[in-house]
Amino acid sequence: MAQEGKCLHCGEPLTTDDLLDQHHLKERHAGGDDKKDNLVLLHTICHKQIHHLGIMLVKPGPGRTGPLSKRDLTKEA
């Protein structure tokens, strides 16, 4: 719901026809857990891209939609 049905990386809709992955915002090896506050849904290809490129995602908060990465935060400051 926080993602409003959109991929947190590319911003495109997530549909039942898409291959989807759960992504841990804080990786399990770094102490992250499997609770919903630490998980987001991504297209499988987007999931591969963020790991390959080292992008860290931030879950959207109230009134915020679309893709947001830590890289985007520097643009907003």
C-alpha positions as CSV (number, residue, x, y, z in Angstrom):
1,M,0.0,0.0,0.0
2,A,2.8,2.4,0.8
3,Q,4.1,1.9,-2.8
4,E,0.6,2.5,-4.2
5,G,1.0,-0.5,-6.5
6,K,4.2,0.8,-8.1
7,C,7.8,-0.5,-8.2
8,L,9.9,1.5,-5.8
9,H,12.8,1.6,-8.3
10,C,11.3,2.4,-11.7
11,G,7.9,3.8,-10.6
12,E,6.0,1.6,-13.1
13,P,2.9,-0.4,-11.9
14,L,3.3,-3.8,-10.4
15,T,0.9,-6.2,-12.0
16,T,0.1,-9.9,-11.6
17,D,1.7,-10.5,-15.0
18,D,5.1,-9.2,-13.8
19,L,7.8,-11.2,-12.2
20,L,8.2,-9.6,-8.8
21,D,10.7,-9.9,-6.0
22,Q,10.6,-8.9,-2.3
23,H,13.6,-6.6,-1.4
24,H,14.9,-6.1,2.1
25,L,15.7,-2.4,2.6
26,K,18.1,-3.4,5.3
27,E,19.7,-6.6,4.2
28,R,19.4,-9.6,6.5
29,H,23.2,-10.1,6.7
30,A,23.3,-6.5,8.1
31,G,20.7,-7.2,10.7
32,G,17.5,-6.6,8.7
33,D,14.4,-8.7,9.3
34,D,11.5,-10.0,7.3
35,K,8.9,-7.6,8.8
36,K,6.8,-5.6,6.4
37,D,8.5,-2.3,7.3
38,N,11.7,-3.7,5.9
39,L,10.3,-5.1,2.7
40,V,9.2,-3.7,-0.6
41,L,8.1,-5.2,-3.9
42,L,10.1,-4.7,-7.1
43,H,10.1,-6.0,-10.6
44,T,12.7,-8.8,-10.8
45,I,14.8,-6.8,-13.3
46,C,14.7,-3.7,-11.0
47,H,15.8,-5.9,-8.1
48,K,18.8,-7.1,-10.0
49,Q,19.6,-3.5,-11.1
50,I,19.6,-2.1,-7.6
51,H,21.9,-4.8,-6.3
52,H,24.2,-4.5,-9.3
53,L,24.4,-0.8,-9.1
54,G,24.5,-0.6,-5.3
55,I,21.3,1.6,-5.0
56,M,19.8,1.8,-1.6
57,L,16.0,2.3,-1.6
58,V,13.9,4.3,0.9
59,K,10.3,3.2,1.5
60,P,7.9,6.1,0.7
61,G,6.2,7.8,3.6
62,P,2.8,9.5,3.8
63,G,2.0,11.6,0.7
64,R,5.2,10.4,-1.1
65,T,5.0,8.1,-4.1
66,G,7.2,7.0,-6.9
67,P,10.8,5.9,-6.9
68,L,13.1,7.1,-4.2
69,S,16.7,6.1,-3.5
70,K,19.3,7.6,-1.2
71,R,20.8,9.1,-4.4
72,D,17.5,11.0,-4.8
73,L,17.7,12.4,-1.3
74,T,20.7,14.5,-2.1
75,K,18.8,16.2,-5.0
76,E,16.0,17.1,-2.6
77,A,18.2,18.8,0.0
